[in-house]
């Protein structure tokens, strides 16, 4: 009842008409009530991060993709974080090829939309707050330091994970040694591969776009959800989709007609996939 009371007290609805699991019908619309993230309990701050990601994704995606709108985030009296957002009725796909082309077209538009200065600096990689990817913490350069993309990836993605390995698996020295070697040679995957690092513009990324985090609504419109978003190199969104989805979100006519593969993509794709292992 706590969450229902919070929705009413904040004027988001007048009453709850029915409930079925996480799907609640209110007099102002149908919502999905999410408790926890990545299969684990979550804090209010983590729910705030997801709500903010949804806001930024909605801005970047425009009308090309449907993104649920966050209604409310908070925590229960027991300290359990929750997020209330639009409920989207998913449908099974009769023509997956056509759907993937529409999804790819929308993602390409999103990956071409340079950071909006009202939400985040056009010159910065990262996000206004740190967050998580699933249940794993994710630092996002929340202070907005002026870093190159290679510097951002080294500090906030690769080195951060190596530090976590050192803490959780102190006996695994081999992985840390290999990781440090990669960290010292990151620039070779960019400038050394023919891609000019200074030309990489920060665009809004979903951050966790595996095949379970996109679908189609009741009208067949592509929709994306459960983000771990930040602003960065658009190719970074390819990594986990290659792991879980065989790259279908990007290996389609809708995406490739707008976003051509840059020199050295194959090697960088492995780097971005590594982040999610």
ABEGO torsion letter per residue (X at the ends): XAAAAAAAAAGABABBABBBEABBBBAAEBBBBBBEBGGBBBBAAAAAAAAAAAAAAAAAAEAABBBBBBABBBBBAAGBBBBBBBBBBBBBBABAAAAAAAAAAAAAAAAABBBBAAABBAABBEBABBBBBEABBBBAGAAGBBBBAAAAAAAAAAAAAAAAAAAABAABAAAAAAAAAAAAAAAAABAAAGBBAAABBBBBBAGABBAAABBBBAAGBBBBBGBBBBBBBAAAAAAAAAABGGGAAABBAAAAAABBBBBGAAAAAAAAAAAAX
